[in-house]
Amino acid sequence: MPFEGSLEDTPIEPYYSAEKDKIRQAVNEWIGVSGEFDAIADFDAVDLQALLVSP
């Protein structure tokens, strides 16, 4: 849950909710598989790859 706990003690708290995260995941899935875009950058995969390759 990438946004859980973010923006605490700010005027827009609470930013994270489980419902918003479900929507975020659905949008990300659509972006990845819809074919509407020529290319996408999957920063989650890049970050994970960096963790796996790091010594």
N, C-alpha and C positions, 0 to 999 in steps of 0.2 A: 504494500500500500504506500505508494510514493509520496502522497501528500498528507498522510496521517500525521498529526502533530504540527503541521506547518502553520505559520502565521498566528501562533499563539500570542496573546496579549496585544492584538491589533484590532482595529475597528471591524474587520471582516471575519473575525473568528466566530463560529467554527467554520473553517474552509473545507475540511474533509468530512465526508459522510459515506457510508457504505453504498447508498443509492447513487451518489455522484460517481463513485469508483466503478460501479457496474456500467454506468453510461460511458465513462472514459474507456473502459475495456472494450465495450461494443463499438465505439467509434474507431478506436485503434484497430480492431479486427477488420472493420469495414474498409478502412484506409488500406490495410495490407492486402486484402483479397478482392476488392471491388473491380480492379482494373481501370479505375477512373484516373489514375495517376501514372505518369511515365516511369517514375521511380520514387522510392521512399528511402529514408534513412532510419534504420532501426537502431536507435541509440541504446536501447536496452540490450540488444544482442551485442553491440560493440562493447559496451561496458562489461558484459558477462565474458566475452572473449578475452578482454584485457585481464580480467581476474584469472582466467584459466591459463593464460600464457605467462603471467607474471611469475618471477622466481620465488 
